[in-house]
Each structure stands twice: as structure tokens, then as C-alpha cells.
């Protein structure tokens, strides 16, 4: 496994800490390590299941270039011991140790190429009769992106591209972002059209060449050619010995498309070793290929390490006409929708809504929430807002009530910094910068753009920043640094007439403030009399692992001071 690019501008990173140790199993979605990027410290999540066999870059390793091998992962725990004394060779080679089983040298060197060829789909050469070229896969433009849509191609077939040029607009799980070229060259073939949806990260989407003369050779090149390109580039003779390092249980004779008889006599092809419980061990690209072709991947015979099904195996299954139809979802698996006989329309979930649903479900089920509600007198705040807006009217500026809420929250975090934190199993991380995430409803779903260093900004600056971020969010034009790395969130529904509500924490943050609208209420006044006041109700949702009840109450008292005596925000 290589150092991942967790932001589009990341070229190197530091291993802050490993969250999995050698010999430990992990599942898709588990955090493998905390990586310090050029933007923030972020979780590196596993995309598949496996076991950590060897950690090559220990905690605290710094300035590791993206793409450098940092760990060895195996499918089965029984193979971990083979990597006990494994160290990468010169230049960080990721070749597995052949000595573990007397395997000929080079027996494992295709493994990393296989992952790159199938999952990233960037194979140089790619085909027997085609000029030198690269297959470019859909890039991961955000840390949580697993698939995306082609909103629009910005370059046409045959068009020249310079490093830094925008190739396409990609709809990610967060926003619509530009995909910038890393090299000079020419677009030889676009393999998917504008509007192509739900493409997996790594799926081949275009052919890239260095010489303009090579473009014409790809006139009839298709996505099917791209799918077969990665397996073609790997020499078959080096693949056979790989099974010796991870022996699988012997099974029935080889599949229909068998190798030459001489190879069969040297080593019968074993039946793929699949885990109990029916899970098929397969690369993401192989799964995608099987799904696109509508075949049952369980019927493919795996030729990868430990019986792993790779793209070549699925292609052979398709070519042979086998595989049947992909199995339907299990009868016992709830779909989340019950057909009650009523008429309905299904609205396809956007990338943003899918990811939001996953994150909020994870938050609500794994974070111990508790809630603190406080009523605030907003009379002085509303009066100050009116006075400042009169002075700003000539310049066209206007402060919203939410701008004051952002400022008051930031100053309260400065006064009670223990709330500006997040949970980790080994420690609580307290952030030195105060970056406020502001919930914004967009056509595609909920977004939380960030006002960085909000405590140091004036009210006019906060107002301009929030307006700009909200406009970008609704247009799907936020940049990664504008929606990743917040330390505290605010959700304001007062403009909709909501008087009180509680919000779900936005992990890894420890708190979110839910703000209701102001209401006219009768309150006690000096001298035993009563008066009418504008009362605003706020609810602080807290992660009890980080913020105890008394600490949350202290923060609310500090927040109250700034709201009820708003001129103190200007000091």
C-alpha cells in the first residue's frame, strides 16, 4: 500500500500515527492511519478488507512522497508471518520476499503492477498494436471519494493538453471540481461521455499520448479495449509462481480457457481460495467489470494472489459466455423501502447525499451524543446589527444574525479551547486554529463549507466569506480546502421559523451548535416588572468522550456572554 493523495494538491505527507498494527485485520472503511497532509491531519480509510502484514513507515515518518510504499497488506492472516523480516529494496520496491517459499526471484513483482493496472487503470503501452499511451483512470479528488460523475469534458479528442490544464469537471462526493492534467500530451480517446455517472475511482476514462501523430491510431479504441489492456501488459510466465508463496487448497481442473499443456504439467491451476461465508475476494476493478457485464463474479476462477479474482479472470468468464446473471440481493437484506401499493417516484441519490447519509449514520451510531439547550436574550444583538447595517448600507454590505453567531462561537472556542477538539482512541486532539463549519443546504444535499480562523476575522469579513462559500456550495464549486478540516459546526434553521432543534455531530468534530429563530417572549425586568424580549434558543450537541457536561455548559456561558453583550465581540 502506497502513501495516498488525500487532497488534490498533496505531493507528500507524514504518518502521524498508525491505527492498525501488524497482524491486525481491517475492513473497508476502517481507518488505517492518520496522515498529515498539506492541508490538515486526515484519516486514511481502507477501501477493501485485509490484514496488515508489515508496516514499512513507522509512526512519525515525515515527508513521504505520494506513491511511496508504506505497508504490505495480505488477504489472509496466515500469510502475515512470511513478511516478518520483509524490507523494501533499493528505491522502496514493494516486491514480496521470494525466499519465504523458495519462490524464484521476481515471483511477486507483478502484484503492485496488478493493483495499478486494474484499480487505477493507468497502463502504459496497453495493447499490442497501439502506439505508446497511458490509460487514465477517474481520479480521487477528495479523501472520501470512491466514485464520481463526468460533469463535462474540457478537452476534446485530438486536443493538446499542458500540465495544469483542466481536462474535465468531475462531480465528487463533495462538489464539482476540475481535474487538472499532470503532464503535457494529447487526448487520443475519450472512453466515457459527458454526463457519465457513478464511475468508480480508477475506472479508465481516457487515452493519453505524448505525440500528436499517435492520436489517429485510437480512432476505434473502446472501453472494452481499455478493460483488457491492464492484464495484457503483465507477462504471464512471472505470474504462475506467485501461488507458491500463498498456497491455495487444490481443487478441480483448470477453467475452460486453459494454458498450454506444458504449463499444466508444471503446475495445475488451483481453485480460488475464497473465505468462508461466501465472500468473493476480488479487486475493485474486477467487481466493476463483472457488474457492467451482468455476470456473477463468484463463478470466475481467481488467478491473483490467494485466489483473488482480477480483471483478466472476469474477462475470460465473459468471453467464454459463462457467469450467468449477477445474483439478486439477498431476500433477507432490507432495501430500506417498503412497497405499500402507493404511487411513488424514485429520486436518484446524489454523491453528496449518499456520503452525507453514511457519515451521519456513522456519527449517530458511534458517537455518544448529549444535548445542552440555552435561551438567550438577543435584544442587544439585534439592535447592534441594525446600527451596523445602517453604516454598511452605503457600501452595499449587510450583516446577518448568523454572522454574529459565527463570531460569537469562535470567540467562545478561544475562551474554552477544550471544546475545539476531536476524539482519538489514544488521545484527545485540541486544535490551535478555530475553523467554523457552516451548514448550507444545496440542491445536491447538505454541505458544510468552512470559515477558517473565524476568531481573527471581523464581522464584515465573516459575512463576505459565508456568502461566498454558500454561493460556491450551491453551485457545486467548492475547493477541497473550503470543505475539509473544520473544528466546530453551526446549523441555523431560524430563517425557516424553527425555534429549537438538535443537530447530529459532524465527525471528527466534538460539537455542533443548533440555532433556532428569535421569538418574542415576556421576561422578568428590574423592579419586579415584566417586558417583551427577543429570545433565541440554541442547543449544543456534544461528543461525551471529548466534552463533559460541565465543559459544554462553560462553553455555552461564554457564548451567551458574547450574544447578550455583543459589543464585547468588537473589543
N, C-alpha and C positions, 0 to 999 in steps of 0.2 A: 504494500500500500504506500502511495506517494503523498507527500505534503500537498493538501488540496488547495485550490484557489477559492477562498471563501469570500472574496469580493473581486469585482472585475478589474480593479487596479492592483491587486495583490501580486507581488513578484517573489516575496519571501515571507517567512513567518517564524515565530518562536513556539516551541512546545511549552506552554505554561504548566500543564500537568496532564498525565495520562489518567483516564477514568477507568480503564480496563488494564488488568495486569496480565503477564504472560501465563498462558494456560486457561485464561478466563473466556467463557463463551459470551457472545453478544448476539443480539437480534437486530433486525432492520429498525432504525430509529434510535437505537441506543447511542449515547454519547461515548465516543472513543477517547477523545482528548479535548482539552481546552487549548485553542490556538490563538496566539496574539498576532493579529493581522495588522495591516497598515491603517485600519480604521478602529478596531476595538478587539476585545477578547471575546471569542466566539466558540460555540460548541461545534465540534466536528462529529457529525452523526453518521452512523453506519448505513449503507444503502442495501446491505444484504446480511445474511446470517453467517456465522463462522466462529473461529476460535483464534485468539491472539497466540501465535506460535513464538514470535520473537519481536521484541521492541529494539529497534536499531538506533533510535534517537531518544535518549532519556529525558526526564523532566528537566526543564531549564535550557534545553538545547536552543540556540539562537541563530538567527539569520540563515535559516534553511531555505534554499530556493524551492519554489513551487515545482513539483515533479520529482523531487528527491525522495528516494525510498526511505521510509521511516519505520516500517513494521512489516512483518511477514504474517500472513493470515492463511489458515488452512480450513478445510471444510469439516474435518473430523478431529476430535480431541486426541485420538490415538496417534496422530501424526506429529503432535507437538514436540515430542522428545527428540525427533530427528533433527530439530533445529536448535537444540540446546547450545551448541558451540558454533552456530552459524554466524559468520560475519560477512558483510558485503565485500566484494573485491575492489580493485582499483576503480575509482570513479563512482563508487556506490552501486556496483552491479547488483541486481536483485536475483541473480541466478541461484537456484536452490542447491544445497550441498549434494553432490553426486555420491560422495563417499558413504552416505548413510546406508546405502544398499548395494554398493558396488556398481552403481549405475555409470555408464560411460559419460565422460565429461560432455557437458552441453545438453544433457537429457532434460533439464528443466528450463533451459534458457528461453524457450518459447512461451513460458507462462505469462510473463508480463506483456509480451507482444500480443498474446491472445486476448488479454483483457483490453489492451488499447485498440486492437483491431476490431473487436466485437462491440465493446461498450462505448468507445469513443469514435469508432468508425473513421479514423484518420490513417488510412493505409497508403503508403507511398507505392507507386507502381501499380498496384491494384489489379491489373488484368494483363493477360498475355499479349494482346495485340494493340494495346493502347500506349500512347506516349507517357513519359513520367508525369505523375499527377498526384494530388492528395485528395482524399475524401474527407470533407469537413463535416463533423457532426454538430448537432444542436448544442450550443454551449450552455454551461450552468452560469447564469448571470446573477444569481443570488444564492446565498448559502443553503436555502431550503428548497431550491428549485429542483424538481425531479422531472418535469415535463413543461412544454411551452407551446405557444402558437406562433406561426409566422404572420404577423400583422401585415407587413408589406416588405417586399424586396426593394432595396435601394440601388442595387446594381443589376444590370441585365446580362444575359448570356453574351459572351464575347467582350464585355466591357472591362477596361483596365481598372485595377484596384491598387491603391497605395496604402502603406501601413498607416493606420489611424482612420481610414475611410470607413463610413458606416455601410455595412453590407446589407443589413436588414433591420427592421423593427421587430423585436421579439416580445410577445406578451408572456411575462413570467408569472410566478405566484404572487408577486408584489406589485408590479407595474409594467408598463410598456417601455422597453429600453432598447437603445441602439447596440447592435452587435458590431464591434469595430474589428477591422482586419489587423492581424499582427504582422503581415508580410506584404510585399509587393507581388503582383501577379495578375492573372486574368480569370474571370469566371467562365469556365468551359461549359458547365451544365448545371441548371437548377433542377434538383430532383424532386422538389415539392413546390406547390403553387402558393401564391398569396392566399392567406386565409386558412392554410393547413393547420389543423388543431390537434391538441393532445399528443404531440410528438415527444417521445422520451428523450431525455438528455443523452447525447451520444449518437442518436439516430442520424445516418447520413442524409444531408440536405443539399449539398452542392459539391461539384468537382472543381478543383482549383489547380491551375497550371502556371508555370513560370513563363513559358514562351507563347506568344500570341499564335504562332504557327500551329500549335498543338490543339487549339480550340476546335477546329473543324473535325478532328478525329472523334469528338464526343457528341456529334450531332444526334446520333441514335442511341446514346448511352441512356440507361434507365435505372430506376431504383432497384430493379431486380439484379442488374449487373453490380450495383454497389453492394447489395447484400451478399453476393458471392465473392466479392473482392477480398475481404479480410482473410477468409480461410485459404484462398489461393496463394497468398503471399508466404504462407508458412510451409517450410519444407517438411514433407510427410515423414522421411526417414528419421528425423530427430524426435518426432512425437511419440513413436512406439515405445521407447524405453521408459517413458515417464511413468507408466503403470507400475514399474518395479519399485519405485520409491513409496508409492501408496497403493499396495496390493488390494485388489477387489476380489470378492468371492467369485470363484469360477462359475460360469453359467452355461446357457445353451449356446449353440453355434453362432457365428457372426451373422450380422444382418444381411439383407438381400444384396446390397451393393458391397461385395466383399473384396478385399485386396488380393493381389496376385497370390497363387498357391504357395510360392516360396516363402512369402511373408507369413502366411498362415501356419506353415510348419515351424517357423522360428518362434512364433508367439501367438497362440489363439487369442482372439479379441474377447476380453471378459465382458460379462453382463454388467451394466452400470450398477454401481453400488449406491442405492438410494436409502435414505434414513427410514426408520420405521415410522409409521404414521402416514405414509403416502406422499410426503413432500418430495417433489422432484427438484434435485439440485441442478440448476441451470443458470447461465449468465443472463443478465437483463436483456441483452440484445437477442438472445435465443428465444426468450419468452415473448418478446415483442414480435419477432418474426413468426412464431407459431400462432400468436393471436391474430396477426394480419392475414395469415393464410387459413385460419379457421381449423387448424389441426390440433389434436391432443398431444401436448408435449410429453406426456407420460409414456407415449409409445415410441419416442425417439431413443436410440441407443447412444448413451453418452461416451464420447471418446476423450473428454478432458480429464484433468486430474481427479482421481477418486470417482470416476464415472460421471463427472459433471457434463451436462448437456450443453454443447456450444452451437453456434450458428450453423456450422457445417453439418452437424447431425440433423438439425431441423430441416435444412435444405435438402439433404438426402431423403428424408422422410417425405417431403413434399414432392420431390422428383419421382419417387417410387410410387406415388399415388396412395400411400398409406396414411395412417394417422387418424382416419375417420373425422368426426366433428369434435371440436373442443367441448369438453363436458360442461353441462349447465351448472349453475350454482347449486350447492347442496341444499336439499329440501329444508334442512334444519336451520340454515343460515338466514336470519331475518333480513329483509330488504329495507326495513325502515318505513315502508309504505304499505298500508292495508287497503285493499280494494273493497270499498263498501258499496259498490254499484253506482256511485255518483259520477257525474261527468267531471272531467278534470283535464288539465293541460300540464305537461311536464316541462319545466323550465330548466335548461341545462345549467349546471353549476359552473361558475367562472373559476379560474385558477385562484383568485383572491378568496372567494367564498369557501372553496374546498380547504385551503390551507388555514383560513380563519377557523373553520369548524374543527379541524384537527387540533389546533393549538388551544382553543378554548375548552374543548373536551378534555384535553390533557391537563389543562390548568385546573378545571373544576374538580377533576377526579384525583389529582395527585397533590394539590396544594391545600393545606388546611386553612381555609378562609375563615375570617371572622369580621364583623362589621361594627363600626362606630359611627353614630349619627349625631349631628350637632346642628342646632338652629342658630343662625347668625342674623344680626341686625344690619341690613345693608343700606340704611338711610344715608349715612355719610359717604359711603362708596358711590351711590347713585348721584349724590349731589356733586362730588368731586368730578365724576365722569362728565356730568353736564357742563361744569365750568371749563374743563379741559377741552371738550369738544367745541365749545364756543370759540376758543382760541385757535383750534385747528381747522375751523370751518373755512377760513380764507385759503388755506393750502390744500383743501380737499381731504384732509385726514379725518378719521373718526375712530374713536376707541370703543370697543365692545366691552360688555361686562366680563366676557371670557378672558380678555387681555389682562384685566386686573386679577382674575383668578389664577392665571398662569404665573404672573409676577409674584403674587402672594404665596403660591405654592413653592416657588423656587426659593424665596427668602426664608420660608419656614423650614425647608430642607437644609438651608445653610445653618439655621439655628439648631436644628435637630438632625445632624448628619447621619445618625444611626438608621434613619428610615430610608436614606438614599443608598440602598444596598440590595444584595441578592443572595440567595441560599446556595451553598455548595455542601456536599456531604462532609467535607473535611474542614470547612471554614465558612465564615460569612464575609462576602466581599463588599467593602464600603467604597463607593465611587467618589472620586475627587471632583469630577465635573458634574454639574446639575443640568441634565438634558431631559426636557419635558416632552413626553409623547402626547399629542393631542388627537383624540379620536375624531375622524372625519368620515361621514357616510358618502360613498361614491356609488355610481351605477353598478360597479362590479362587486361591491361589498365594502366592508369596514376597513379603513386604513388608519394608521397611527403615525403620521409624519412627526418629526422631532424638531423642537426649538432648542438648539444647542446653547449651553451656557446661559440659560434663561435668567439666572440670578444677576448676571452682569449687564443685561440689556435694559434699556429704558422702555417705558410703556409704548411709545411710538414705534420703536424698533420691533418689539414683540408683536404689535398689531400688524405691521407690514409683513413680518415673517410668517405669521399664521395665515394671513390672506394669501400670500404667495404659495405656501405649502398646500393649502386647501385647494387652490386652483389647479396646481400640478397633480394632486391626488385624484381629483375628479376627472382630469384628462388622462390619467394613467402615465404621467411623465415624471414621476419621482425618481431621483437617482438613489442608488443603494445607501449612500451616506445620509440621505434625508429620511430614511425609514428604519435604519438599523442602529441599535446601540442606545436607546433611551433608558433612563434610570427611574422614571416615575411617570405615571399616566393620569390624564384627566379626561373624563367623559361628561359632557354637558348636554343635557336634554331639556334645559329650562325653556329654550325657544319653542319647544313643542307643547308647552303647558304642563309638562311633568313636574310635579312638586317634590317628589322623593323617590329614589331607587337605589339599588346596589349594583355594582359592576363586577365583572369577573377579572381577576388579576391577569395582566399581560406578562407572561413569563419571559425572561427570568427576573423581572422586577418584583419587588416585595409589596407594592401598594398601588392602588388606583383610587382616585377621588371621583365620586359621582356627584354631580352638581345639578340641583333642581332649580326651577324658576322661583322668582320672588313672589310672595303673597302678602297682601295687606292683612295684618292681624292687630288686635288690640293687646297692648302690653302695658305693664306697670310703668308708671312715671314717678319722678320725685314728688314728694309731698303727699303720697298716698292717692295720687290721681292715676288716670289711665290716658294713653294716647295710641294713635294708629301708627304702625311701623311696617316697613317692608322687610319681611322675614324670608331668608333664604336657607333652605335645608341642604346639608351636604353629608354624604356618607363615605367614610374611608374604609375600603376593603383591604385587609392586611393578611400577609402570609405569617401565620403564628410561629413558624420556625425562625423567622428573622425579627419580626416586630411583636413584642409582647403588648398586652393591653395597655399598660401604663405608658409605654413608649408611644403607642399610637395616639393616646389621649394627649400626651405632651405636644406632639406634632399638631394636633387639631387646635390646641390652645394657642400655639404660635401662629397658626393660620388665621385663627379668629382675631388675634390682635391686629394683623395687617388688614383684614377685611373691615373691621369695625372702627379702626383708626387708620384709614387709608393714606393719610399724608405721611405716615411713617415709612411707606414704601418709597417715598421720594427722597428720603434722607440719605 
